[in-house]
Each structure stands twice: as C-alpha cells, then as structure tokens.
Amino acid sequence: MRVALLVSVASLVAIPLFAGGCTQPEAKKESTAVTPGPETQKPGDIRVAGSKLIHFHGITEKINRERIPETAIICTVGDDAINVSDYKNAFRYKQGQAKQMLQPNPQLQRNLVKRAENLGIKLTDEEAKSLLEKSKAQGGKQLQDMFKSGKVKEKDFDKQVLQMGLALKATNHEIEENLLNEMINNSLLLQAARHAGLGKTAFNRYVEFKHSPNYKEALKLTTLTPNQLKDAVIEDFLISLMKEKIIKKAEISDKSVYDVYLSMRDQRFRHPGRFRWSQIFVAAPLADFGIYPSMATAIKREYPKKTAQEQAEMVKSLDQAQAKKANDLLARALRGEDFARLANEKTDDAPARASKTGGDMGFATVSKLNSTTIFRPISTAIQTMNKGDIYPKPVRTPAGYHIIKLTDKTAPGYLPFDEVKDELKPRMAQKVAGLAVMEWLLKQRETVPITFTRQFSDIVPKDGILQQRVPDSK
C-alpha cells in the first residue's frame, strides 16, 4: 500500500500544471483585473452573441505561442474583465480539483486514459521524458532504493507515471474546452451575487472552509498562492449562493407537477388493481430482523444458562402464547369491536401504535406484497377477501401473527396524483434547478454585452460574432 501511494503521489506532483506549458504562477501580486471602460474597448474588438459561445479551443496554445502578458484582456463581460492571469489561475484551480478527484480514484484515471486514446491525445516524447525525470527526482533516494531492492519495478513505476500524465493531459483538454465559457457564466453570476449583497455570507463560508481539513489538502494540490486560493474559493461560494437564489425563485407549482404526472401516467402510474388493508400485529419472529431478535435469540440472551432443549421449549411456549393473544384479538374484532381502536392499543408494531392510524397499511398491489417474504402469506389471504372483511384466522408470517382487515379494493387504473405528488416533486426540483440557472444565464447573455479583444478575436466561433468595432475615423 505504501509503495502504491508513493507512486501515486510522485506522479501527481510531477505533472506539469498548465496545459501546453504556460508559465507557472508568479510571486504574489495584486489582482490584475481591469474594470472595462471606453479605454479598454478598442478598434478591432468584437461584440459576440453570448448564447452562441459554448466551446473554445486553442486559447492556451495562443497564450504560449504569442507570449501574451498576464495583464492582457481576453474579453469583457458587462463591467468585468477576464484577463490572461484570471484564465491561468482558473485553469490551475480546476487542475487542483481534478487532482483531488484523480488521486484516490484509479478507475477515473483509467477512464480518462481511455478518453485520451479515443480523442487521439498522446504525450510527446519530450513530455514523457520530463514526467519520468521529475517523478523520479521527487521520489528521491527512497524510490531508488525501492528500485534496487525490487520492491518497485522501474518499468511499473514508469507506466503508472505516464498513465497519470495522459489522464491529466485529457483533463487539461476538457478544462480548456469548457473553461472560458464557464468563466463567462461565472462572471455573470458573480456580478449579480455582489450586487445582491452575498459577499459577507460567501466570506463566512470561506472562513469555515479554511479551518477544515479540506483547506490543507487543497493547498497541497494546487499551485495557487494562499491569497489566490482564497479568492477562488470565495468566488465559488458567491456563485453557489447566487445559483441558490435563482433556484429559490423557480418554484414548482402543483399544476406543473400534475402536468408531468399526466405525461407519465401511462408508463409509470398504471396499476392492475389494489388492496388497502389494516392489521393488528402480534410479534413472534422466527428469525432475526435487523435490530429485532427472533424469539430464539431473545430466549438465549435472557436465559443463557438453560440447555438448548430447555430454550427450545421456552420458544415453543412463547410462540403459543403469542398465537393465543392473536386469536383473542381476532375474536374481539369479529365480535364487532372497533378494529382501528384495537390496532392502536394492542398492535406490537410500535410506529403504528404511536401514529394512531388504526393499523392502516395503505394501498398495495399483489405483486408488491409478493415481493417480500413477510407479506407473501398476507397477499394470498387478501386475494380471497371482499371489502370490509376480516380474515377468519391470524396470518402467520416469519415476523409473527397478523389479524388483517380489507378496508378497500380498487379495479385496475392509475395511482392518484395526491399519492405520487411528493415522489415527483423532488425529482422535478433537480431538473427545474438546472433549467432555472440555464435560463437565467441565457437571459443575461442576451442583455449583458460580451466583447472579445482584437487579440483574441480568432478564438470566437464565427457564428458568435455580432459586431466588430471599426477604427475611429480621423
């Protein structure tokens, strides 16, 4: 285990942290974000259609190839500017998150390696050589001693390092494809969050995070400085808070739930006929059920010094006593005593006794009853009964004795809306939440100006260009 851990950590530490070889973070400095004004919008800049911006390619390569400075603005989103420094820091933050997921998850590593192969992503000879050299340097003398002793085979170590490198290169590809689009969305959310006064709440959440074990782990796995990490985490919280605010406004009406119910009724909510029944339960378990012991287990615990034969006789006597209790209760019910009152007072089903529901077990289909060992004998009995009947003898199941009354019987049809509403609403809430945020962002993208500088205009999809600024006439 220690060997595997060493290999994993060594490979993680050695992987280059910015796709395409962009420069590593500089020493701590003040934020270089620029508030755009007329002076930042120059001839050649392009106004874009926000709804058309989804994937971007070649940003990292462009930054490296053209040696674009950290202060250069990529685009402006309303009153906010996204510059090269912002992009690099966001990229590194995403890589840190990816490393946290990859380190303990070999299956995820394998999936990413497979994805890299499918996309034709490969490590160059130079990248592979650099990874191996840095990983072995990170392992130091301890790793070399393991090679010499045979505890770790060098070829196995090399293979794992290169697989991790390929997995992270695939991760870099995915990050680059989606990052700028995500940053534009986040900029819209951040501006709205700050305008809504959510900054204090976000900062308080950061303070809680800083005093948790996750903070130290995050520092280990990122190349961001503590201040850069702080900014990134607070922004994450601001974005989450704004999403929560948007989602709260997206209430789900009963009408919308009912419309979904109608659309799914034939596929999900048709039933072949149902029975509604009540019971008075007398416990006499033949086997252990979770925390509830069988009669045999209970006798052994209470009388450990009794012989096995004596314990068996005691179990038999207890079962007979419980059977008599069940028959006595059945006789009272058949004589006309109120079944619900008997159930509330005499049932051994503690939750049912506490809730005072008269032993009501709700509606069930034959197939549902037959799906559990305990209720299978009850299913057989219920199918012979008419509405209002009390079964003429206690029904024995592995749990005990059941005095049952059929309180309703329905023909094939649909489950009523009121019964399934609470099941549908949470499922819809998840979908509605995502749609609410998406619709909010699309609306913002239609109204908030998004402008790319001339230097980065070549990364914008052609169908996303709304207007190009022309040089001022002299």
WOVEN-V628041 format. One line per field, one symbol per residue. psi: psi as a letter, one per 30 degrees, with the letter a starting at -180 (. if undefined). A space follows every 10 residues. Layout:
# WOVEN-V628041
psi=???
This chain:
# WOVEN-V628041
psi=eeeeeeeeee eeefkkgjkf glllkllkll kgkkjkaeff jlkflkklje ffjdkkkgee eeeeeghkle fkkelkjbgk kjleeeeeee eeeeeeeeee eeegieeeee eeeeeeeefg klkleeeeee eeeeeeeefa eeeeeeeefg ekkeeeeeee eeeeeeefee eeeeeeefee eeeeeeeeee eeeeffhgee eeeeeeeeef glffeeeeee glgkleeeee eeeeeeeeee eeeeeeeefi kjleeeeeee eeffeeefgk lgklkklllj kjkikflkjc fjlleeeeee eeifflleee eeeeeeeeee eeeeeeeeee eeeffgljee eeeeefkfje eeeefhgggk gaklleeeef fkeefeeeee eefgllkfkk kflkkklffb kkjkkjflkl lkbkkkefff efeeeeeeee eeeeeeeeee eeeeffekkj kklefgfffk keffkekkkl kkk.
